């Protein structure tokens, strides 16, 4: 299922950052499932999961920073009642 945002036409940077968030979240979820299914334990598994989580957190922070600092995104968000992207809104409950 393809997720599209309201700002797709106007802000390429937002779209790129949103895609990075989606990719890193999917990678983190896959990594968690792989570690769980394999039964791996210990520092190596913990470090791998911590790295995947950190990658997602960085991608999420960059998206939020952009959203708060981009005049185009701010204008579009205000026009749509504060909802910048349906896809980002689906990511939000998973992270916060």
DSSP file (Angstrom, degrees, kcal/mol; ACC not computed):
  #  RESIDUE AA STRUCTURE BP1 BP2  ACC     N-H-->O    O-->H-N    N-H-->O    O-->H-N    TCO  KAPPA ALPHA  PHI   PSI    X-CA   Y-CA   Z-CA
    1    1 A X              0   0    0      0, 0.0     2,-0.4     0, 0.0     0, 0.0   0.000 360.0 360.0 360.0 125.3    0.0    0.0    0.0
    2    2 A X        -     0   0    0      1,-0.0     2,-0.6     2,-0.0     0, 0.0  -0.682 360.0-149.9 -86.3 131.5    1.5    3.3   -1.1
    3    3 A X        -     0   0    0     -2,-0.4     2,-0.4    83,-0.0    -1,-0.0  -0.891  16.0-173.0-102.1 124.9    1.3    6.1    1.5
    4    4 A X        -     0   0    0     -2,-0.6    83,-0.4     2,-0.0    82,-0.3  -0.884  11.2-140.9-116.5 149.4    1.1    9.6    0.0
    5    5 A X    >   -     0   0    0     -2,-0.4     3,-1.1    80,-0.1     4,-0.2  -0.652  22.4-118.2-106.4 164.8    1.2   12.9    1.9
    6    6 A X  T 3  S+     0   0    0     78,-0.9     3,-0.4     1,-0.2     4,-0.2   0.805 114.1  51.2 -66.3 -30.9   -0.7   16.1    1.4
    7    7 A X  T 3> S+     0   0    0     77,-0.5     4,-2.8     1,-0.2     3,-0.5   0.239  72.9 114.9 -94.8  13.9    2.6   18.0    0.6
    8    8 A X  T <4 S+     0   0    0     -3,-1.1    -1,-0.2     1,-0.3    -2,-0.1   0.869  80.5  42.0 -53.5 -43.4    3.8   15.6   -2.0
    9    9 A X  T  4 S+     0   0    0     -3,-0.4    -1,-0.3    -4,-0.2     3,-0.2   0.801 122.1  39.1 -74.7 -29.3    3.6   18.1   -4.8
   10   10 A X  T  4 S+     0   0    0     -3,-0.5     2,-0.5     1,-0.2    -2,-0.2   0.802 114.6  39.2 -98.1 -31.9    5.0   21.0   -2.8
   11   11 A X     X  +     0   0    0     -4,-2.8     4,-1.8     1,-0.2    -1,-0.2  -0.826  48.3 175.7-131.6  95.5    7.8   19.8   -0.6
   12   12 A X  H  > S+     0   0    0     -2,-0.5     4,-2.3     1,-0.2     5,-0.2   0.849  84.5  57.7 -64.5 -35.4   10.2   17.2   -2.0
   13   13 A X  H  > S+     0   0    0      2,-0.2     4,-2.6     1,-0.2    -1,-0.2   0.908 105.4  50.0 -63.6 -42.1   12.4   17.3    1.1
   14   14 A X  H  > S+     0   0    0      1,-0.2     4,-2.8     2,-0.2     5,-0.2   0.928 110.7  50.0 -61.1 -44.7    9.4   16.4    3.3
   15   15 A X  H  X S+     0   0    0     -4,-1.8     4,-2.3     1,-0.2    -2,-0.2   0.903 110.9  49.0 -61.4 -41.6    8.6   13.5    1.1
   16   16 A X  H  X S+     0   0    0     -4,-2.3     4,-2.3     2,-0.2    -1,-0.2   0.928 113.4  46.3 -64.1 -45.2   12.2   12.3    1.2
   17   17 A X  H  X S+     0   0    0     -4,-2.6     4,-2.1     2,-0.2    -2,-0.2   0.885 112.0  51.1 -65.8 -39.1   12.3   12.5    5.0
   18   18 A X  H  X S+     0   0    0     -4,-2.8     4,-2.4     2,-0.2    -1,-0.2   0.912 109.7  49.9 -63.7 -42.3    9.0   10.8    5.3
   19   19 A X  H  X S+     0   0    0     -4,-2.3     4,-2.5     1,-0.2    -2,-0.2   0.912 108.8  52.2 -63.1 -42.0   10.1    7.9    3.1
   20   20 A X  H  X S+     0   0    0     -4,-2.3     4,-2.7     1,-0.2     5,-0.2   0.902 109.4  50.7 -59.5 -40.6   13.3    7.6    5.2
   21   21 A X  H  X S+     0   0    0     -4,-2.1     4,-2.4    38,-0.2     5,-0.2   0.931 110.6  48.0 -61.9 -46.1   11.1    7.4    8.3
   22   22 A X  H  X S+     0   0    0     -4,-2.4     4,-2.2     1,-0.2    -2,-0.2   0.900 113.4  47.8 -63.1 -40.8    9.0    4.7    6.7
   23   23 A X  H  X S+     0   0    0     -4,-2.5     4,-2.5     2,-0.2    -2,-0.2   0.934 113.4  46.2 -66.3 -46.5   12.0    2.7    5.6
   24   24 A X  H  X S+     0   0    0     -4,-2.7     4,-2.3     2,-0.2    32,-0.2   0.859 112.6  50.7 -68.5 -33.6   13.8    2.9    9.0
   25   25 A X  H  X S+     0   0    0     -4,-2.4     4,-2.6    -5,-0.2    -1,-0.2   0.923 112.1  47.1 -66.5 -43.3   10.6    2.0   10.9
   26   26 A X  H  X S+     0   0    0     -4,-2.2     4,-2.5    -5,-0.2    -2,-0.2   0.904 112.9  49.6 -63.4 -41.5   10.1   -1.1    8.6
   27   27 A X  H  X S+     0   0    0     -4,-2.5     4,-2.5     2,-0.2    -2,-0.2   0.905 111.3  48.9 -64.2 -41.9   13.7   -2.1    9.0
   28   28 A X  H  X S+     0   0    0     -4,-2.3     4,-2.5     2,-0.2    -2,-0.2   0.934 112.4  47.9 -63.3 -46.8   13.5   -1.7   12.8
   29   29 A X  H  X S+     0   0    0     -4,-2.6     4,-2.2     1,-0.2    -2,-0.2   0.905 113.3  48.1 -61.5 -41.9   10.3   -3.8   12.9
   30   30 A X  H  X S+     0   0    0     -4,-2.5     4,-2.7     2,-0.2    -1,-0.2   0.907 111.0  51.1 -64.6 -41.6   11.8   -6.5   10.7
   31   31 A X  H  X S+     0   0    0     -4,-2.5     4,-2.5     2,-0.2     5,-0.2   0.904 109.5  49.8 -62.8 -41.7   15.0   -6.5   12.8
   32   32 A X  H  X S+     0   0    0     -4,-2.5     4,-2.6     1,-0.2    -1,-0.2   0.925 112.4  47.8 -61.9 -43.9   12.9   -7.0   16.0
   33   33 A X  H  X S+     0   0    0     -4,-2.2     4,-3.1     2,-0.2     5,-0.2   0.910 111.7  50.3 -64.1 -42.0   11.0   -9.9   14.4
   34   34 A X  H  X S+     0   0    0     -4,-2.7     4,-2.0     2,-0.2     6,-0.3   0.922 112.4  46.1 -63.0 -44.1   14.2  -11.5   13.1
   35   35 A X  H  X>S+     0   0    0     -4,-2.5     5,-1.1     2,-0.2     4,-1.0   0.931 115.9  46.3 -64.4 -44.6   15.9  -11.3   16.5
   36   36 A X  H ><5S+     0   0    0     -4,-2.6     3,-0.6    -5,-0.2    -2,-0.2   0.944 114.5  46.2 -62.5 -48.6   12.7  -12.6   18.2
   37   37 A X  H 3<5S+     0   0    0     -4,-3.1    -1,-0.2     1,-0.2    -2,-0.2   0.809 112.6  50.3 -67.3 -29.8   12.2  -15.5   15.8
   38   38 A X  H 3<5S-     0   0    0     -4,-2.0    -1,-0.2    -5,-0.2    -2,-0.2   0.668 103.7-130.3 -82.6 -15.1   15.8  -16.5   15.8
   39   39 A X  T <<5 +     0   0    0     -4,-1.0    -3,-0.2    -3,-0.6    -4,-0.1   0.623  47.0 164.7  76.4  12.0   15.9  -16.6   19.6
   40   40 A X      < +     0   0    0     -5,-1.1     2,-0.3    -6,-0.3    -1,-0.2  -0.343   8.6 174.5 -64.5 143.0   19.1  -14.5   19.7
   41   41 A X        +     0   0    0     -2,-0.0     4,-0.3     4,-0.0     3,-0.3  -0.901  27.0  51.4-139.4 167.4   19.9  -13.0   23.0
   42   42 A X  S  > S-     0   0    0     -2,-0.3     4,-2.4     1,-0.2     5,-0.2  -0.419  97.1 -38.9 102.3-173.2   22.8  -11.0   24.5
   43   43 A X  H  > S+     0   0    0      1,-0.2     4,-3.1     2,-0.2     5,-0.2   0.854 128.3  55.5 -62.5 -39.2   24.8   -8.0   23.7
   44   44 A X  H  > S+     0   0    0     -3,-0.3     4,-2.2     2,-0.2    -1,-0.2   0.932 111.8  43.1 -62.3 -45.3   25.0   -8.5   19.9
   45   45 A X  H  > S+     0   0    0     -4,-0.3     4,-2.4     2,-0.2     5,-0.2   0.919 115.4  49.8 -65.5 -43.3   21.2   -8.7   19.6
   46   46 A X  H  X S+     0   0    0     -4,-2.4     4,-2.6     1,-0.2    -2,-0.2   0.923 111.4  48.5 -61.1 -44.5   20.7   -5.8   21.9
   47   47 A X  H  X S+     0   0    0     -4,-3.1     4,-2.3     2,-0.2    -1,-0.2   0.895 110.5  51.0 -64.4 -39.8   23.2   -3.6   20.0
   48   48 A X  H  X S+     0   0    0     -4,-2.2     4,-2.3    -5,-0.2    -1,-0.2   0.941 113.4  44.6 -62.1 -46.8   21.6   -4.5   16.7
   49   49 A X  H  X S+     0   0    0     -4,-2.4     4,-2.5     1,-0.2    -2,-0.2   0.885 112.2  52.3 -66.2 -38.1   18.1   -3.5   18.0
   50   50 A X  H  X S+     0   0    0     -4,-2.6     4,-2.4    -5,-0.2    -1,-0.2   0.893 109.6  49.7 -64.2 -39.8   19.5   -0.4   19.6
   51   51 A X  H  X S+     0   0    0     -4,-2.3     4,-2.4     2,-0.2    -2,-0.2   0.916 111.4  48.3 -64.5 -44.1   21.1    0.6   16.3
   52   52 A X  H  X S+     0   0    0     -4,-2.3     4,-1.9     2,-0.2   -24,-0.2   0.906 112.9  48.4 -63.8 -41.0   17.9    0.1   14.3
   53   53 A X  H  X S+     0   0    0     -4,-2.5     4,-2.7     1,-0.2    -2,-0.2   0.908 110.8  51.0 -65.3 -41.5   15.9    2.0   16.9
   54   54 A X  H  X S+     0   0    0     -4,-2.4     4,-2.5     2,-0.2    -2,-0.2   0.896 106.9  54.0 -63.3 -40.8   18.4    4.9   16.8
   55   55 A X  H  X S+     0   0    0     -4,-2.4     4,-2.1     1,-0.2    -1,-0.2   0.914 111.6  45.0 -60.5 -42.3   18.3    5.0   13.0
   56   56 A X  H  X S+     0   0    0     -4,-1.9     4,-2.9   -32,-0.2     5,-0.2   0.926 111.2  52.7 -66.8 -43.2   14.5    5.4   13.2
   57   57 A X  H  X S+     0   0    0     -4,-2.7     4,-2.5     1,-0.2    -2,-0.2   0.892 110.4  48.4 -60.1 -40.0   14.7    8.0   15.9
   58   58 A X  H  X S+     0   0    0     -4,-2.5     4,-2.4     2,-0.2    -1,-0.2   0.928 112.3  47.7 -65.4 -45.1   17.1   10.1   13.9
   59   59 A X  H  X S+     0   0    0     -4,-2.1     4,-2.0    -5,-0.2   -38,-0.2   0.912 113.4  48.6 -62.6 -41.9   14.9    9.8   10.8
   60   60 A X  H  X S+     0   0    0     -4,-2.9     4,-2.6     2,-0.2    -2,-0.2   0.911 110.8  50.5 -63.7 -43.3   11.9   10.8   12.8
   61   61 A X  H  X S+     0   0    0     -4,-2.5     4,-2.9    -5,-0.2     5,-0.2   0.903 109.4  50.7 -63.4 -41.4   13.7   13.8   14.4
   62   62 A X  H  X S+     0   0    0     -4,-2.4     4,-2.5     2,-0.2    -1,-0.2   0.900 110.8  49.4 -63.3 -39.9   14.8   15.0   11.0
   63   63 A X  H  X S+     0   0    0     -4,-2.0     4,-2.8     2,-0.2    -2,-0.2   0.939 113.7  45.4 -63.2 -46.6   11.2   14.8    9.8
   64   64 A X  H  X S+     0   0    0     -4,-2.6     4,-2.1     2,-0.2    -2,-0.2   0.908 112.7  50.7 -63.9 -42.4    9.9   16.7   12.8
   65   65 A X  H  X S+     0   0    0     -4,-2.9     4,-1.3     2,-0.2    -1,-0.2   0.925 113.3  45.9 -61.2 -45.0   12.6   19.3   12.6
   66   66 A X  H >X S+     0   0    0     -4,-2.5     4,-2.2     1,-0.2     3,-0.6   0.941 110.7  52.7 -62.2 -47.8   11.9   19.9    8.9
   67   67 A X  H 3< S+     0   0    0     -4,-2.8    -1,-0.2     1,-0.3    -2,-0.2   0.864 112.8  44.9 -57.8 -37.9    8.1   20.0    9.5
   68   68 A X  H 3< S+     0   0    0     -4,-2.1    -1,-0.3    -5,-0.2    -2,-0.2   0.706 120.9  38.4 -80.1 -20.2    8.6   22.7   12.2
   69   69 A X  H << S+     0   0    0     -4,-1.3     2,-0.6    -3,-0.6    -2,-0.2   0.585  90.4  94.4-108.3 -11.5   11.1   24.8   10.2
   70   70 A X     X  -     0   0    0     -4,-2.2     4,-2.5     1,-0.2     5,-0.2  -0.725  57.0-156.7 -89.2 121.4    9.8   24.6    6.6
   71   71 A X  H  > S+     0   0    0     -2,-0.6     4,-2.4     1,-0.2     5,-0.2   0.872  95.0  52.3 -63.2 -37.0    7.6   27.6    5.6
   72   72 A X  H  > S+     0   0    0      2,-0.2     4,-2.3     1,-0.2    -1,-0.2   0.943 111.7  45.2 -64.8 -47.1    6.0   25.5    2.8
   73   73 A X  H  > S+     0   0    0      1,-0.2     4,-2.7     2,-0.2    -2,-0.2   0.886 112.5  52.1 -64.7 -38.3    5.1   22.7    5.2
   74   74 A X  H  X S+     0   0    0     -4,-2.5     4,-2.5     2,-0.2    -1,-0.2   0.923 110.5  47.8 -63.0 -44.3    3.9   25.1    7.8
   75   75 A X  H  X S+     0   0    0     -4,-2.4     4,-2.0     2,-0.2    -2,-0.2   0.912 114.7  45.3 -64.3 -42.6    1.6   26.8    5.3
   76   76 A X  H  X S+     0   0    0     -4,-2.3     4,-1.7     2,-0.2    -2,-0.2   0.908 112.6  51.3 -68.2 -41.5    0.2   23.5    4.0
   77   77 A X  H  <>S+     0   0    0     -4,-2.7     5,-3.8     1,-0.2     6,-0.5   0.919 110.8  48.3 -60.7 -44.6   -0.2   22.1    7.5
   78   78 A X  H ><5S+     0   0    0     -4,-2.5     3,-1.3     1,-0.2    -1,-0.2   0.892 109.9  52.7 -63.1 -39.5   -2.2   25.2    8.6
   79   79 A X  H 3<5S+     0   0    0     -4,-2.0    -1,-0.2     1,-0.3    -2,-0.2   0.820 111.3  46.7 -65.8 -30.9   -4.3   25.0    5.5
   80   80 A X  T ><5S-     0   0    0     -4,-1.7     3,-1.1    -3,-0.1    -1,-0.3   0.003 125.6 -96.0-103.4  28.3   -5.2   21.4    6.3
   81   81 A X  T < 5S-     0   0    0     -3,-1.3    -3,-0.2     1,-0.2    -2,-0.1   0.811  80.4 -52.3  67.6  32.4   -6.0   21.9    9.9
   82   82 A X  T 3 <S+     0   0    0     -5,-3.8     2,-0.9     1,-0.2    -1,-0.2   0.430 107.3 122.5  86.4  -1.6   -2.6   20.9   11.2
   83   83 A X    <   +     0   0    0     -3,-1.1    -1,-0.2    -6,-0.5     3,-0.2  -0.824  28.6 169.1 -98.7 103.6   -2.5   17.6    9.4
   84   84 A X        +     0   0    0     -2,-0.9   -78,-0.9     1,-0.3   -77,-0.5   0.905  66.6   3.5 -80.2 -43.3    0.6   17.6    7.2
   85   85 A X     >  -     0   0    0    -80,-0.2     4,-2.1   -79,-0.1    -1,-0.3  -0.960  48.5-150.1-150.6 125.8    0.6   14.0    6.2
   86   86 A X  H  > S+     0   0    0     -2,-0.3     4,-1.5   -82,-0.3   -81,-0.1   0.879 105.3  53.2 -58.9 -36.6   -1.6   11.0    6.7
   87   87 A X  H  > S+     0   0    0    -83,-0.4     4,-1.5     2,-0.2     3,-0.2   0.922 108.3  48.1 -66.4 -43.6    1.4    8.8    6.5
   88   88 A X  H  > S+     0   0    0      1,-0.2     4,-2.0     2,-0.2    -1,-0.2   0.870 108.3  56.0 -64.7 -35.2    3.3   10.7    9.2
   89   89 A X  H  X S+     0   0    0     -4,-2.1     4,-0.8     1,-0.2    -1,-0.2   0.835 105.7  51.3 -66.1 -31.4    0.2   10.6   11.4
   90   90 A X  H  < S+     0   0    0     -4,-1.5     4,-0.5    -3,-0.2    -1,-0.2   0.826 111.1  48.5 -73.1 -30.9    0.3    6.8   11.1
   91   91 A X  H >X S+     0   0    0     -4,-1.5     4,-1.0     1,-0.2     3,-0.8   0.854  98.3  71.4 -72.5 -34.7    3.9    6.7   12.2
   92   92 A X  H >X S+     0   0    0     -4,-2.0     4,-2.6     1,-0.3     3,-1.0   0.879  94.3  48.6 -55.4 -50.4    3.4    9.0   15.1
   93   93 A X  H 3< S+     0   0    0     -4,-0.8    -1,-0.3     1,-0.3    -2,-0.1   0.800 108.5  57.2 -63.9 -24.5    1.5    6.7   17.5
   94   94 A X  H <4 S+     0   0    0     -3,-0.8    -1,-0.3    -4,-0.5    -2,-0.2   0.760 117.2  31.9 -74.8 -23.9    4.1    4.0   16.8
   95   95 A X  H <<        0   0    0     -3,-1.0    -2,-0.2    -4,-1.0    -3,-0.1   0.810 360.0 360.0-105.0 -35.5    6.9    6.2   18.0
   96   96 A X     <        0   0    0     -4,-2.6    -3,-0.1    -5,-0.2    -2,-0.1   0.468 360.0 360.0 -84.0 360.0    5.5    8.5   20.7
